[in-house]
């Protein structure tokens, strides 16, 4: 009996830990909500659209759980097929299809006029370290679909990193953090950050906005990554003024807090280009890093 009690306590503890590690993410640009009552508890879902994506911003490494439900109209079809399309950091469009989904017997809409919720279907997306933007769309099928998003953070692996200098003659810029000097490079649309690297490896790019000391609040900016002239990814980033980092020789600007993106480099030699997309953010700062264990990579 005691062993059975301890086993139950262990299972409850593991459930509570898993629940504490998961966090609900609210789509950045979706104002509408769909309330579903499940076993007496209210759950908030967010509608998916064909053209206006639900945007989820998160910092990895992390695992995101996408829980979806189609909407049935009273007296109509018994089963529904639907597709969820998604795009990570402006990359290629991926799809997840669900077939023959039935009505649920265990959930109702808070607003009964909406109809009947379908059974839940879920899938998972894992992302590595750095900032990520994931866009979710509904397929072109007729049924309305809503989703909710739960994120579980993963542990970062300890690793040593070394600096990589860009190929393009970008202006070096020294920043000071707690008396330590950090070397960054200024880049713009006219003078993008260009570098060559031999894979397989990964490149961390730490970017900072250059903020006028009079500006307040959050600064949003976009960065595009190209490989051999072709668009690879687009990152949506946001920052605020850093409270620990300053310019070594510039008192008119304040660097933003560093935001990290990561490029996973496949085998062979690759040429990358990084540039800002916003006309009002004329320049940004960047620092390139790659794993110390890959220093000896050769063709």
C-alpha positions as CSV (number, residue, x, y, z in Angstrom):
1,X,0.0,0.0,0.0
2,X,2.8,2.4,0.9
3,X,4.6,1.7,-2.4
4,X,1.4,2.3,-4.3
5,X,0.9,5.7,-2.5
6,X,4.5,6.7,-3.2
7,X,4.0,5.8,-6.9
8,X,0.9,8.0,-7.1
9,X,2.7,10.9,-5.4
10,X,5.6,10.5,-7.9
11,X,3.2,10.5,-10.9
12,X,1.5,13.6,-9.5
13,X,4.8,15.4,-8.9
14,X,6.0,14.6,-12.5
15,X,2.7,15.9,-13.9
16,X,3.0,19.2,-11.9
17,X,6.6,19.6,-13.0
18,X,5.7,19.1,-16.7
19,X,2.8,21.5,-16.4
20,X,5.1,24.1,-14.8
21,X,7.6,23.8,-17.6
22,X,4.9,24.5,-20.2
23,X,3.8,28.0,-20.9
24,X,0.9,29.2,-23.0
25,X,1.9,31.5,-25.9
26,X,-0.6,34.0,-27.2
27,X,-0.4,34.8,-31.0
28,X,1.1,38.2,-31.5
29,X,-1.5,39.5,-34.0
30,X,-4.7,37.6,-33.4
31,X,-7.2,39.6,-31.3
32,X,-10.2,37.1,-31.6
33,X,-10.6,34.4,-29.0
34,X,-12.6,31.2,-28.9
35,X,-13.5,29.9,-25.5
36,X,-14.1,26.1,-25.2
37,X,-15.3,24.5,-21.9
38,X,-13.7,21.1,-21.3
39,X,-14.7,19.1,-18.2
40,X,-15.9,22.4,-16.6
41,X,-12.6,24.3,-17.3
42,X,-12.3,27.1,-19.9
43,X,-9.6,26.9,-22.5
44,X,-8.8,29.8,-24.8
45,X,-8.1,29.0,-28.5
46,X,-7.3,31.4,-31.2
47,X,-8.7,31.3,-34.8
48,X,-6.6,30.4,-37.7
49,X,-6.9,32.2,-41.1
50,X,-5.8,31.4,-44.6
51,X,-4.1,34.7,-45.3
52,X,-3.4,36.4,-41.9
53,X,-1.0,34.1,-40.0
54,X,-1.0,33.7,-36.2
55,X,2.5,34.7,-35.2
56,X,4.3,33.0,-32.3
57,X,7.6,34.4,-31.1
58,X,9.8,32.4,-28.8
59,X,13.3,31.8,-27.7
60,X,14.9,28.4,-28.1
61,X,15.8,25.7,-27.6
62,X,12.2,24.9,-27.1
63,X,9.4,22.5,-28.1
64,X,6.0,24.0,-29.1
65,X,2.8,22.0,-28.8
66,X,0.1,23.1,-31.2
67,X,-3.4,21.9,-30.2
68,X,-6.1,22.4,-32.8
69,X,-9.9,21.9,-33.1
70,X,-12.1,22.3,-36.1
71,X,-15.6,23.7,-35.7
72,X,-18.7,21.7,-36.7
73,X,-22.0,23.4,-37.6
74,X,-25.1,21.8,-36.1
75,X,-26.7,19.2,-38.4
76,X,-24.0,19.2,-41.1
77,X,-21.2,16.8,-41.9
78,X,-20.1,14.1,-39.4
79,X,-16.3,14.2,-40.2
80,X,-13.9,17.0,-41.2
81,X,-10.6,17.1,-43.0
82,X,-8.3,20.2,-42.4
83,X,-4.7,21.3,-42.8
84,X,-2.5,23.5,-40.7
85,X,0.3,25.3,-42.6
86,X,3.3,26.8,-40.9
87,X,6.5,28.7,-41.7
88,X,9.5,29.0,-39.4
89,X,11.6,32.2,-39.6
90,X,10.3,33.0,-43.1
91,X,11.5,29.7,-44.5
92,X,9.7,27.0,-46.6
93,X,6.0,26.3,-45.9
94,X,5.3,23.1,-44.1
95,X,1.9,21.4,-43.6
96,X,0.2,19.1,-41.1
97,X,-3.0,17.4,-42.3
98,X,-5.8,15.9,-40.2
99,X,-8.4,13.5,-41.7
100,X,-11.8,12.2,-40.6
101,X,-12.0,14.3,-37.5
102,X,-15.2,13.8,-35.6
103,X,-17.2,16.0,-33.1
104,X,-16.1,15.8,-29.5
105,X,-18.5,14.6,-26.7
106,X,-16.4,16.2,-23.9
107,X,-16.2,19.9,-24.9
108,X,-18.6,22.7,-25.8
109,X,-18.2,26.3,-27.0
110,X,-18.8,28.9,-24.3
111,X,-20.8,30.6,-27.0
112,X,-23.2,27.8,-28.0
113,X,-24.1,29.6,-31.3
114,X,-20.7,28.7,-32.7
115,X,-21.6,25.1,-33.1
116,X,-19.8,22.0,-31.8
117,X,-16.0,21.6,-31.3
118,X,-14.2,18.8,-33.1
119,X,-11.9,16.4,-31.3
120,X,-8.5,17.9,-30.6
121,X,-5.6,17.1,-32.8
122,X,-2.0,18.2,-32.0
123,X,1.5,18.2,-33.3
124,X,4.9,19.4,-32.2
125,X,7.6,21.7,-33.5
126,X,11.1,21.8,-32.0
127,X,13.4,24.8,-32.5
128,X,17.1,25.3,-31.6
129,X,18.7,28.1,-29.7
130,X,18.0,31.8,-30.6
131,X,15.0,33.8,-31.4
132,X,12.3,32.3,-33.6
133,X,9.1,33.5,-35.3
134,X,6.6,30.8,-36.4
135,X,3.6,31.7,-38.6
136,X,0.5,29.4,-38.6
137,X,-2.2,29.4,-41.3
138,X,-5.4,27.5,-41.9
139,X,-5.5,25.5,-45.2
140,X,-8.0,26.4,-47.9
141,X,-10.6,24.0,-46.6
142,X,-14.0,25.3,-45.5
143,X,-14.2,24.5,-41.8
144,X,-13.1,27.1,-39.2
145,X,-10.2,25.9,-37.1
146,X,-8.8,27.3,-33.8
147,X,-5.5,26.5,-32.0
148,X,-3.7,27.0,-28.8
149,X,0.0,26.9,-28.2
150,X,2.0,25.5,-25.3
151,X,5.8,26.0,-25.1
152,X,8.3,23.8,-23.2
153,X,11.8,25.3,-22.8
154,X,14.7,22.9,-23.2
155,X,18.2,23.1,-21.6
156,X,21.0,24.7,-23.5
157,X,24.0,22.6,-24.1
158,X,27.2,24.0,-22.7
159,X,29.6,24.9,-25.5
160,X,32.6,27.1,-26.1
161,X,32.3,29.7,-28.9
162,X,34.8,31.8,-30.8
163,X,34.4,35.0,-32.8
164,X,34.2,35.1,-36.6
165,X,35.0,38.3,-38.6
166,X,32.8,39.2,-41.5
167,X,34.3,39.3,-45.0
168,X,32.8,42.7,-45.9
169,X,34.7,45.8,-44.6
170,X,32.0,46.5,-41.9
171,X,32.8,49.3,-39.4
172,X,34.0,47.7,-36.1
173,X,32.3,49.0,-33.0
174,X,33.4,48.4,-29.5
175,X,30.9,48.0,-26.7
176,X,31.6,47.8,-23.0
177,X,29.8,45.4,-20.6
178,X,30.8,45.4,-17.0
179,X,34.3,46.7,-18.0
180,X,34.7,44.0,-20.7
181,X,35.1,45.1,-24.3
182,X,33.0,43.3,-26.9
183,X,33.7,43.6,-30.6
184,X,30.7,44.2,-32.9
185,X,30.3,45.2,-36.5
186,X,27.9,47.8,-37.9
187,X,25.9,46.8,-40.9
188,X,23.1,48.2,-43.0
189,X,21.2,47.5,-46.3
190,X,24.0,49.2,-48.3
191,X,26.7,47.5,-46.3
192,X,25.3,44.1,-45.3
193,X,27.1,41.6,-43.1
194,X,28.8,39.0,-45.3
195,X,30.8,36.0,-44.3
196,X,31.9,32.6,-45.7
197,X,31.9,29.4,-43.5
198,X,32.6,25.7,-44.0
199,X,30.0,23.3,-42.6
200,X,28.6,21.4,-41.0
201,X,28.5,23.9,-38.1
202,X,26.2,26.6,-36.8
203,X,26.7,30.4,-36.6
204,X,25.3,32.5,-33.8
205,X,24.5,36.0,-34.7
206,X,24.1,38.4,-31.8
207,X,22.4,41.6,-33.0
208,X,21.8,44.9,-31.3
209,X,19.7,47.9,-32.4
210,X,21.3,51.3,-32.2
211,X,18.9,53.4,-30.1
212,X,18.9,57.2,-29.7
213,X,19.0,58.0,-26.0
214,X,15.8,60.0,-26.3
215,X,13.8,57.0,-27.5
216,X,11.7,55.0,-25.1
217,X,9.9,51.6,-25.1
218,X,10.4,48.5,-27.2
219,X,12.2,48.6,-30.6
220,X,11.1,46.1,-33.2
221,X,13.2,45.2,-36.2
222,X,13.6,42.6,-39.0
223,X,16.7,40.9,-40.3
224,X,16.9,38.9,-43.5
225,X,19.5,36.1,-44.1
226,X,20.5,35.3,-47.7
227,X,22.6,32.4,-48.9
228,X,24.4,33.0,-52.3
229,X,21.9,35.8,-53.0
230,X,18.8,33.7,-52.2
231,X,16.5,34.5,-49.3
232,X,17.0,31.9,-46.6
233,X,15.2,33.3,-43.5
234,X,13.5,36.4,-42.1
235,X,13.6,37.1,-38.4
236,X,11.3,39.4,-36.4
237,X,13.2,40.7,-33.4
238,X,12.4,43.1,-30.5
239,X,14.6,44.7,-27.9
240,X,14.9,47.5,-25.3
241,X,17.8,49.7,-24.3
242,X,20.5,47.7,-22.6
243,X,21.1,48.7,-18.9
244,X,24.6,47.1,-18.7
245,X,26.2,47.7,-22.1
246,X,27.4,51.1,-23.5
247,X,29.5,52.3,-26.5
248,X,33.1,52.7,-25.8
249,X,33.3,56.0,-27.7
250,X,29.7,57.2,-28.4
251,X,27.5,58.9,-25.9
252,X,24.7,59.8,-28.3
253,X,23.5,56.2,-28.9
254,X,22.6,53.3,-26.5
255,X,22.9,49.7,-27.7
256,X,19.8,47.5,-27.4
257,X,19.9,44.2,-25.5
258,X,21.5,41.5,-27.7
259,X,19.1,39.3,-29.7
260,X,20.3,36.0,-31.0
261,X,19.6,34.2,-34.2
262,X,21.3,31.0,-35.4
263,X,22.1,29.7,-38.9
264,X,22.5,25.9,-39.2
265,X,25.2,25.4,-41.9
266,X,25.2,22.2,-43.9
267,X,28.2,20.4,-45.4
268,X,30.5,22.4,-47.7
269,X,31.4,26.1,-48.1
270,X,28.6,28.6,-47.8
271,X,28.3,32.3,-48.4
272,X,25.9,34.3,-46.2
273,X,24.6,37.8,-46.1
274,X,22.7,39.5,-43.3
275,X,20.9,42.8,-43.7
276,X,18.2,44.8,-41.9
277,X,14.8,45.2,-43.7
278,X,13.4,48.3,-41.9
279,X,14.0,51.6,-43.6
280,X,13.9,53.5,-40.2
281,X,16.6,51.2,-38.7
282,X,19.5,52.4,-40.8
283,X,22.2,50.5,-39.0
284,X,22.4,47.5,-36.6
285,X,25.3,45.9,-34.8
286,X,26.2,42.2,-35.0
287,X,28.7,39.8,-33.5
288,X,29.4,36.4,-35.2
289,X,30.2,33.3,-33.2
290,X,30.8,29.6,-34.1
291,X,31.7,26.5,-32.0
292,X,35.3,26.3,-30.9
293,X,35.3,22.5,-31.8
294,X,34.7,23.5,-35.5
295,X,37.7,25.8,-35.8
296,X,39.7,23.1,-37.7
297,X,37.0,22.5,-40.3
298,X,38.6,22.3,-43.8
299,X,37.3,21.5,-47.3
